[in-house]
Amino acid sequence: MQLGESTHALITGASRGIGRSLALELASREVTLGLLSRDRRRLDELAGELRGTHHVLPADVTDIKEVERAVAAFEEDAGGIDLLVANAGIAHYGPFAEMDLDKIEEMVSINVLGSLYTVKAALPGMIARGSGHIVVVSSGAGIRAFPSGAVYGATKAANRGFAEALRHELAGTGISLTTVYPGEVATDLHNHQLDRLPDWRESDEAIDPADLALQIATAVEADERSVYAPRAVRMLGLNAVAPGLVDRLLRRVRGDAAAPRHG
């Protein structure tokens, strides 16, 4: 897919972080944008910075009716969806045994159901048009989860499994799919819990979300199956065949907190 003025893209979680940076990247390519988020104020602020055509779509991705209304409104105004980005997500850190149930449910609702609702609402129109591209934002934690991130890792593993299967299901439809596996990204995703971040996190190594946005746009145009950012995130895939080795590597680069149990 060539991204340009004839492209219509809808992004969830567009008001901040990766979604915001991707909106800025796509706007620079004159893509028509649908900006979906719960935060209307931030969406309006972003819209004020964008060039080209954009549609502000306040909606809660955990509410299927709101998602359906936002998708339908964008399809009607823009003439269809060429690029769909299921990006909305939230993270809460802490030992599972101590985590409040409301935080667990919030992560599952936004990260998992939000992605499913988004794709479910937009896919029929894309299939009817016989073309398009879907981006599902998972995480390096969806490949190998970390202590204090059990639920977050589980939700991102769900994103990974969904996207892997859906890419194959869409064979022959004219629609493709790219899964994104970010490592640590310099966003405000964790600003609400800075005092609870686990020792293995190294925020000084976080990548610029603008760089990730460029990688995603490039991957869409090249129809790449996956984006790993940074590229070292791909090494977490070894966990499926050599978990002990991955534990040792992570202890070496991130300390014992990343893999405290030996064996």
C-alpha positions, 0 to 999 in steps of 0.5 A, spaced: 500 500 500 502 506 498 500 511 503 498 518 500 492 523 499 488 517 497 489 513 503 484 513 509 486 511 515 483 510 522 487 510 528 485 508 535 489 511 541 490 517 537 491 522 542 497 520 545 503 516 545 504 511 539 498 513 536 499 520 536 506 520 533 503 515 527 497 520 526 503 526 525 507 521 520 501 519 516 498 527 516 505 529 513 504 524 507 497 527 506 493 521 509 486 523 511 485 521 518 480 518 523 482 520 530 479 515 535 480 516 543 476 517 549 480 524 550 476 529 546 481 534 549 487 531 546 484 529 540 482 537 539 489 539 540 492 534 536 487 536 530 490 543 531 497 540 529 495 536 523 496 538 516 490 535 511 484 532 512 482 529 519 476 527 523 476 527 530 472 521 533 471 521 540 469 514 542 471 508 548 474 502 545 471 498 550 464 500 548 462 496 541 457 501 540 461 507 540 466 503 536 461 501 531 458 509 530 465 512 530 467 507 524 461 508 521 462 515 521 469 515 518 467 510 513 461 515 511 465 521 511 472 519 508 469 514 503 472 508 506 478 505 510 484 503 507 488 503 513 486 501 520 490 501 526 488 498 532 493 501 537 489 503 544 492 500 550 494 501 557 499 498 562 498 497 570 505 494 573 505 490 579 505 483 582 499 479 580 497 477 587 497 484 589 493 487 583 486 490 583 481 487 579 479 493 576 486 494 573 486 487 571 479 488 567 481 495 564 487 492 561 483 486 558 478 491 556 482 496 552 488 492 550 484 485 548 477 487 547 478 494 544 483 491 538 477 486 537 472 491 537 476 495 532 477 490 527 470 487 527 467 494 526 471 496 520 473 489 517 466 488 513 467 494 509 474 493 508 472 486 505 467 489 501 472 494 498 477 488 497 483 492 499 486 495 505 491 494 511 490 493 518 496 494 523 495 491 530 500 494 536 502 488 540 508 489 544 515 485 546 511 483 552 507 479 548 512 475 546 516 474 553 512 477 559 516 480 565 515 480 572 510 485 574 507 485 567 503 478 567 496 481 565 499 486 560 503 481 557 497 476 557 493 482 553 499 483 548 500 476 547 492 475 545 493 481 540 499 477 537 495 471 537 489 474 534 493 478 529 497 472 526 491 468 525 487 474 522 493 475 517 492 468 514 484 468 514 485 475 510 489 471 504 485 472 498 481 478 500 486 484 498 487 486 505 494 485 509 496 485 516 502 488 520 503 486 527 508 491 531 512 489 537 515 495 541 520 495 546 520 501 551 517 507 547 518 514 550 511 515 551 506 517 557 504 510 558 507 509 565 506 516 567 500 514 572 505 509 575 512 512 575 513 510 583 511 503 581 515 501 575 519 495 576 527 495 576 528 491 570 525 497 566 530 502 563 526 508 560 533 511 558 533 506 553 526 508 550 525 509 543 522 515 540 515 514 538 516 518 532 521 513 529 517 507 531 511 511 527 516 511 521 517 504 521 510 502 522 508 507 515 514 503 512 512 496 514 505 498 511 508 500 504 512 494 504 507 489 507 511 487 512 508 481 517 512 484 523 515 490 526 520 489 532 522 496 535 528 496 537 530 490 532 533 486 539 525 485 541 525 479 535 530 476 540 525 475 545 522 470 540 527 465 542 523 464 549 519 459 545 524 454 544 530 456 549 526 460 555 532 458 560 537 462 555 532 468 554 532 468 562 540 468 562 540 474 557 535 478 560 538 477 567 545 480 563 542 486 560 536 487 565 538 484 572 535 479 576 528 483 576 527 481 569 528 473 571 528 472 578 527 465 578 532 460 576 530 453 572 
